[in-house]
């Protein structure tokens, strides 16, 4: 897999730091402690977003919806301790992982979402309740 620019968004320092540690040898990694900072840091050079669902301020789902509305089309992977209660094809997300996530699962998910055919995000419904 080629090197990616990855934005990791999680309010828990340990999760954010662990995901960055796992990925930083092969990818350019930037982190954000919440959705507001993530929205400030995202640009069209970002190839992948890994995002927690429950954070102070806007939820991960709300931030993902804002990213889609702003025209960012990179894969977004939600990583949450909550059960996956969203339909991926009707959400701004490309994948949903349940915490705890191990390194192998994270790497295989990244490989999957960055190589499989993408849904047309312009046609997705991005109305989510948090």
C-alpha positions in Angstrom: 0.0 0.0 0.0 1.3 3.5 -0.8 1.9 6.1 1.8 -1.2 8.0 2.9 -1.9 11.3 4.6 -3.9 10.2 7.6 -5.9 12.5 10.0 -6.6 10.8 13.4 -9.3 12.5 15.4 -9.9 11.2 19.0 -10.3 13.0 22.3 -8.6 10.2 24.1 -4.8 10.8 24.0 -4.0 7.1 24.4 -6.1 6.0 21.4 -4.9 8.9 19.2 -1.3 8.2 20.1 -1.6 4.5 19.6 -3.1 4.7 16.2 -0.5 7.3 15.2 2.3 5.0 16.5 1.0 2.1 14.5 0.7 4.1 11.3 3.6 6.6 11.4 6.3 4.4 9.9 4.3 3.9 6.6 2.1 7.1 6.5 2.1 10.8 7.2 0.0 11.2 10.3 -1.6 14.3 11.8 -3.8 14.2 14.9 -6.6 16.3 16.3 -8.1 16.1 19.8 -11.7 16.9 18.7 -13.9 17.6 15.7 -13.5 21.3 15.7 -9.7 21.0 15.4 -10.2 18.3 12.7 -12.3 20.6 10.6 -9.6 23.3 10.8 -6.9 20.8 9.8 -8.5 18.8 7.0 -7.7 19.8 3.5 -7.7 18.0 0.1 -4.3 16.4 0.8 -5.8 14.2 3.5 -6.2 10.6 2.1 -8.0 9.1 5.1 -9.7 10.2 8.3 -9.9 7.9 11.4 -12.4 9.4 13.8 -13.9 8.7 17.2 -17.7 9.1 17.5 -18.1 10.7 20.9 -16.0 13.7 21.6 -16.5 17.1 23.3 -18.1 19.5 20.8 -19.5 18.1 17.6 -19.8 14.3 17.4 -17.7 12.3 15.0 -20.8 11.8 12.8 -21.5 15.5 12.7 -17.9 16.2 11.8 -17.9 13.6 9.1 -21.1 15.1 7.6 -19.5 18.6 7.7 -16.5 17.2 5.9 -18.7 15.7 3.1 -20.7 18.9 2.8 -17.4 20.8 2.4 -16.5 18.5 -0.5 -13.9 16.2 1.2 -14.2 12.8 -0.4 -11.5 10.8 1.4 -12.5 7.7 3.2 -13.7 8.3 6.8 -13.5 5.4 9.3 -15.4 5.8 12.5 -13.8 4.0 15.5 -16.1 3.9 18.5 -16.9 2.0 21.6 -20.6 2.3 20.7 -22.3 -0.3 18.5 -22.5 0.5 14.8 -26.1 1.9 14.5 -25.7 3.7 11.2 -26.2 2.4 7.7 -22.9 3.1 5.9 -24.5 3.6 2.5 -26.7 6.3 4.0 -24.0 8.0 6.1 -20.9 10.0 5.5 -18.8 7.1 6.7 -16.9 4.4 4.7 -16.4 2.0 7.6 -17.3 1.6 11.3 -15.0 -0.2 13.7 -15.8 -1.1 17.3 -13.2 -0.3 20.0 -10.9 -1.8 21.0 -9.2 -2.1 17.6 -6.0 -4.0 17.1 -3.2 -3.0 14.7 -4.0 -5.8 12.2 -7.7 -4.8 12.0 -6.8 -1.1 11.6 -4.3 -1.9 8.8 -6.6 -4.2 6.9 -9.5 -1.7 7.2 -7.3 1.1 5.8 -6.2 -1.2 3.0 -9.9 -2.0 2.2 -11.3 1.5 2.3 -8.5 3.0 0.3 -8.6 0.4 -2.5 -12.3 -0.6 -2.9 -14.6 1.2 -5.2 -16.0 4.3 -3.5 -19.7 5.2 -3.1 -20.6 8.5 -4.7 -20.6 10.7 -1.5 -22.6 13.4 -3.3 -25.5 10.9 -3.5 -25.4 9.8 0.1 -27.7 11.1 2.8 -25.6 12.9 5.4 -28.4 13.6 7.8 -27.4 11.9 11.1 -28.6 12.1 14.6 -25.9 12.1 17.3 
